[in-house]
Amino acid sequence: MTDHAWSKEVAVFLIPTPSLSKEEKIVAMDFNMKDGILNIWSNQALLLYTLYFW
């Protein structure tokens, strides 16, 4: 892994699964999503760990 991967930040956009339909709004409220999207930031080197824990 290079220093570039540690210093580069990437945005990740998460949405509730569409199969939730009715519960989708509740999930969005629980995670304080804006317009049904949760935007989180991670550095590139830790991106897989970030996605694993979400």
Beta strands, then each sheet from edge to edge (+ up, - down):
strand 1: 9-14
strand 2: 38-43
sheet 1: 1+ 2-
end
